[in-house]
Amino acid sequence: MRMKLEIAEATALNVLGWLVSDEELLPIFMGSTGVDQDALRQSAGDAAFLGSVLDFLLMDDAWVMRVCDALNIPYQQLAAARQALPGGAQIHWT
């Protein structure tokens, strides 16, 4: 069952809030995306940007575990939220 967009956005916003407070990962995210603090604030309401936040964290299982443990959410919720946001649909090659 697909996650509703509103729940996916709320999940991603919570994840973004966690990321902003993480002194280790925030600079890595900002450096890899080129986003600065102003753009980060302005883009927080953009579903596509929120998808990029989840894309970033989904690159490393350890990061997924850190954020999910901190937010007390199931590990698979990040991937489900990503799939519900723009650009997150799984590609079926068959």
C-alpha positions in Angstrom: 0.0 0.0 0.0 1.3 3.4 -1.0 1.9 6.1 1.6 -0.3 9.2 1.3 1.5 12.3 0.1 0.6 14.2 3.3 2.2 11.6 5.5 5.2 11.4 3.3 5.7 15.1 3.5 5.3 15.1 7.3 7.8 12.3 7.6 10.3 14.1 5.4 9.8 17.4 7.3 10.6 15.6 10.6 13.6 14.0 9.0 14.7 17.4 7.7 14.4 18.8 11.2 16.5 16.0 12.5 19.1 16.6 9.8 19.4 20.3 10.5 20.2 19.4 14.1 22.8 16.9 13.2 26.2 18.6 13.3 27.9 15.8 11.5 25.5 15.1 8.6 24.2 18.6 7.9 27.5 19.9 6.4 27.8 16.7 4.3 24.3 17.2 2.9 24.9 20.9 2.3 28.2 20.2 0.6 26.8 17.4 -1.6 23.7 19.3 -2.7 25.1 22.9 -2.8 22.2 24.2 -0.7 22.9 26.9 1.7 21.0 27.8 4.9 18.7 30.3 3.2 17.8 27.8 0.4 17.3 25.1 3.1 14.7 27.3 4.9 13.0 28.3 1.6 12.8 24.8 0.2 11.5 23.1 3.4 8.0 23.2 2.0 8.9 21.8 -1.4 8.0 18.1 -1.8 10.7 17.6 -4.4 13.3 19.1 -2.1 12.1 16.9 0.7 12.5 13.9 -1.6 16.2 14.9 -2.1 16.7 15.0 1.7 15.4 11.4 1.8 17.5 10.4 -1.2 20.6 11.7 0.6 19.9 9.8 3.8 18.8 6.6 2.0 22.4 6.4 0.5 23.7 4.9 3.8 22.0 2.3 6.0 23.7 3.7 9.0 22.2 7.1 8.4 18.7 5.6 8.0 19.2 3.8 11.3 20.3 7.0 13.0 17.5 9.1 11.9 14.8 6.4 12.4 16.1 5.6 15.8 16.2 9.2 16.8 12.6 9.8 15.5 11.3 6.5 16.7 10.0 5.5 13.2 10.3 2.1 11.4 13.4 1.9 9.1 11.2 1.2 6.0 9.2 4.4 6.5 11.9 6.5 4.9 11.8 4.5 1.7 8.0 4.5 1.7 7.9 8.3 2.2 10.5 8.7 -0.7 8.3 6.6 -3.0 5.3 8.8 -2.3 7.1 12.1 -3.0 7.8 13.5 -6.5 10.4 11.5 -8.4 10.3 8.6 -6.0 8.2 6.1 -8.0 10.0 2.7 -8.4 11.0 1.8 -11.9 9.7 -1.6 -13.1 12.0 -2.9 -15.9 9.8 -5.8 -16.9 
